[in-house]
C-alpha cells in the first residue's frame, strides 16, 4: 500500500485540490485567494498563499519520485500572476475519467457493449463523492458540481447502453436507488420504468411515473414532460416499441421512445 503524502492542514489540502482540478493550467492568485477565503480574505492573504505554496513544495519534495526541492518547484510552478501544477494526464484520475468517457461516447449506439464497459471503468474511478475530505470554497464548489453532473450523465448513458443490450433485470436495484436519490430526475425514472416493464413488472412501472408526477407537482409545481407521458402511454398500451430488443432487431434508443407515427395513406 502506497504512502499518503497529502497535506493534513485544511487550507493546504484545499489549495492542492484546486491546483489538481486545474492541472497543467495557470490558476491565478486571485482565484486561489477567492477559493481559500471567499469574499473576505485577510490582509495577509497573498503572503499566506505564498507560504502555503512553499509548504506544498516541501511536501512534494518528500515524495520519492520527486525527491528534491527543485523538482518540486518544477512540478508546482510559479507563473506570472499564478501557479501551475504540472502533472502527466495519465497520473490523474479526473483526466483518466474524462478520457474513458470520451471513448465511451464515441462507441455509444455503435458498439454498446464496448461503450458500457468504458463507462463502467470511468465510473469505477469514483470512490464516493469527489474531494469529500476537502473543505470546498466557492471555486471548488463549481468544479465539484460540474464533476457530479458529468458523473450522473455518464451513469445514465451506461444504463441506456445496458438497456439496449437487454440487461434490464440487472439494472433494477441500481435504478431503484438512483430514483430514490434523485426523486425529480425524469430520465432516470424513464429508465427505471422501462427496466421494470421489460422485466414483466408493468404495475410497478406505472407506480414509478405516479410517484414522479406527485413529486414534480409537490416540489416544483410541474407536470411530467411530453416524453415521459408518451412512455407512460406506451406502458399502459403494452406498445411493442418498448419491448426488450431482440438480437436480430435494431436496438432502440431511449431518446426515441415512442414518437407519434404518421398515418399511412390508403
N, C-alpha and C positions, 0 to 999 in steps of 0.2 A: 504494500500500500504506500503511495507517494506521500511526501511531506506536504503540509499545508503552510504556505508562506504568505497567505492573505493577511493584511494588517488587521489588528484587533480593534484599533481606535475607530469609532463610528464615522467621523468625518473623513478619515483617510480611506476607509472602505467605500464611502460614498463617492469620493473623488476618483478612486480607481475604477469603480463601476461605470462612471460617466466616461472615462477615457477608454475603457474596454468596449463599451457600446458604440463608441465613435472611433474605433481603432483605425489607424493609418489616415486619420483626418485631424486637422488642427482644431482643437477646442479652445475658443477664445478665453482670455482671462475673465471677461465679463460673464460669459456663460458659466464658468467654474464658480465664480462668486455668487451668481444667481442660484445655482444649484445648492451650494453649501449653506447660504444664509437667506435665500429668498429676497424679499424687498427690503430687508433690514440688516445689511451687512455691518459688521463692526468697523470702526475707524482703522483698525489694523488688518482689515480683510486681505489686502494684497500681500502684506508681509507674512500673514498666517498661511495663505495659499502657497507662497513660495516655500515656507517651512514644511508644509505637507508634501510638496513635490520632492523636496530633499529627503524626507523620511521614506517616501515610497522608493526612491532610488537606492537608499541603504537597504531596504527590504529586498529589492530586486537583486542587489549585489550578492545576497546570501543564497540565491538560487544557483545550484551547481552549474548549470549550463550557461549562466551569465557570468558570475564569479568575480567581476571587478566593477569598480565604480564607473570606469569609463564605458564598459559595456552596458551598464545600467543607464548611463546618460544617452548612449546611442539608442537604447530602447525607449526611454521616456525623454523625449527631446524637447528642449525649449525652442519654440519658434517665435517669429515676430508676432507679438500680441497674443500668444497662447502656448499650448502644449500639444504634443502628438505622441501617442503610444504606437510604436512600430512593432507589429506582430504579423507573422505569416498567417494568411487566412485559414490555412488548414489546421491551425492551432486553436482556433476559436470556435466554440460550439455554435455561437449565433451565426457565424459565417457558414459553417457546415449545414446548419438547419436551412438557411436560405438557399444554398446550393442544391440540396436534396429536393426542396420544394420546387425550384425552377425545373429540375429534371422531371419531377413527378407531373407537373402541369403540362410539360411538353408531351408526355405519354398519355395523358387523360383523354379518354374517348378513342384512342388508337390502340393502346395496349393497357387495358385497365388493371390487369394483374400486376404488371410492372409498376404502374402508377401507384397502386395501393401499397406495394412493397416499399417504394421510395418514400411515400408519405408516412408510412409506419416507422421507417428508420428515422425520418426527421422528427416525428413526434416522440420517438424513444429517447431523443437527446434531452427532453424535458424531465426534470425531477422536481415536481411540484411547481409552485409559482416562481417566475423569474425573479432573482435577487430578493428572495424572501427574507434573507438575513441582512439586508442593507436598508438603512433609513433613506427613503427616496424623497428628494426635494422636487421642486416644480419642473425641472428639465427632465429628470429621470422618470417622473410620473408619465410624461408624454411618451417617452420611449417605451415604457413598460405597457402602456395602453395599446400602443401600436403592435408590440410583440404579442400581446394576448389576443388582439383581434386577428392577427395573422395565424396564430396557433389554432383558434377555433375554426377559422376559414379552412385551414388545411385538414382539420379533422372532418369537417363537413365534406370536403372533396374526396377524402379517403372513404368515407361512408358511402358517398354517391357511387364511387367505383365499385365498392363491395356489393352494393345493391344491384348494379348491372351485372355483376358476376354471380348473382344468385345466392349470396351469403346472408340472406335476411334473418335466418334463425340465429346466426352468430352475433347479430347486431342488437338484439333486443335488450339485453342488460345494459349495454353501453348507452343506447339511445334513451332508455328509461331514466338513467342517471343524468344525462345531459339535459333532458326536458325538465327534470326537477330543478336542475341548477339554473337553467335559462327559461323560465316559465312563459316568456313572451316571444321567444325566438321561433318564428314561423317555419323556417326551413328545417330545423331540427325536428319540429313536430310533424312536418310533412314526411320526413324520412322515417320517423317512428311509426306513423300511420301506415306507410307503405310496407315497412317490415312486418308489422302486425298483420296486415291484410294478407300478405303473401305467406305468412305462417299459419293461415287459417283462423285468425283471431279478429274477425271482422267487427264484432261488437266492441272489443277493446279499442280497435282503430277509431271507431266512431266516438268513443268516450274521450279519446285524445283531443279531437277537434272541439268537442263540447267544453273541455277544460280550458283549452286555449282561448275559445271565444269568451268565456266568463272572465278569464284573467285579463284579456285585452280590454274588455268593457270596464272592468273594475279599476284597473290600474291606469289605463291610458285613454279611456273613452273611445276606443276604436273597434271596428269590426274586422274580422279576418279578410285578408286580401282576396281579390278575384281568383288568384291561382289556388289558394287554399280552399276556396269554395268549390272550384272545379274538381279538386281532388276529393273533397267531401262527397260531391255528387257521384263521382266515379266509384267510390267505395259503396255508396248506397245502391248504385245500379249494377254492381259487380262487373264493371266495364272491363272487357278483356285487355284493354290497353295497359292496365296497371298490373296484369298478371306477371308472375316471375318469368323472365325471359328464358326461352328455350335456347339451347346451344346453337340451333340452326337458324334462329331468327335474329334480326338486328337488335342490338342492345339499346334499351330505352333510357334516355337521359331524363333525370327527374325534372330538369328545366323544361321539358316538353310535355309535362303532364297536364291534363289532356286538353287539347285545344278544340274549339268548335270545328266540326267537319263540314265543309261546304256541301250543299245538296247536289247530288248528281243530276244531270239533265236527263230527261226521259228519253 
